[in-house]
Amino acid sequence: MNMMGDLFFLVPLLSLLFYVILIGFGVFIALSLLKQGKERNVLLKEIAEELRKR
């Protein structure tokens, strides 16, 4: 096969793969930040309840 034809076929696929990976990484970061926020809120709620008992 023609080497240039193969290269032009792969470029759009690689760019699409790059954007899919980028979007996936962004979703992963957003979900991990939300999880950390929930854990922090639970911890702060426990601390507040402990301080109210005093």
C-alpha positions as CSV (number, residue, x, y, z in Angstrom):
1,M,0.0,0.0,0.0
2,N,0.9,3.6,-0.3
3,M,2.7,4.9,2.8
4,M,1.2,8.5,2.5
5,G,-2.3,7.1,2.2
6,D,-1.9,5.1,5.3
7,L,-0.6,8.1,7.2
8,F,-3.5,10.3,6.1
9,F,-5.8,7.5,7.3
10,L,-4.2,7.4,10.7
11,V,-4.1,11.1,11.5
12,P,-7.8,11.6,12.0
13,L,-8.0,8.4,14.1
14,L,-5.2,9.5,16.3
15,S,-6.6,13.0,16.8
16,L,-10.0,11.4,17.7
17,L,-8.3,9.1,20.2
18,F,-6.5,12.0,21.7
19,Y,-9.7,13.9,22.3
20,V,-11.5,10.9,23.7
21,I,-8.6,10.3,26.2
22,L,-8.6,14.0,27.1
23,I,-12.3,14.0,27.8
24,G,-12.0,10.8,29.8
25,F,-9.2,12.3,31.9
26,G,-11.3,15.4,32.5
27,V,-14.3,13.3,33.7
28,F,-12.0,11.3,35.9
29,I,-10.6,14.4,37.5
30,A,-14.1,15.9,38.0
31,L,-15.4,12.7,39.7
32,S,-12.4,12.4,41.9
33,L,-12.8,16.0,43.0
34,L,-16.4,15.4,43.8
35,K,-15.5,12.3,45.8
36,Q,-12.9,14.2,47.8
37,G,-15.4,17.0,48.5
38,K,-18.0,14.5,49.8
39,E,-15.4,12.9,52.1
40,R,-14.3,16.3,53.4
41,N,-17.9,17.3,54.1
42,V,-18.5,14.0,56.1
43,L,-15.3,14.6,58.1
44,L,-16.3,18.2,58.8
45,K,-19.7,17.2,59.9
46,E,-18.2,14.7,62.3
47,I,-15.9,17.4,63.7
48,A,-18.8,19.8,64.1
49,E,-20.9,17.2,66.0
50,E,-17.9,16.4,68.3
51,L,-17.5,20.1,69.0
52,R,-21.2,20.5,69.8
53,K,-21.0,17.7,72.4
54,R,-18.4,19.7,74.4
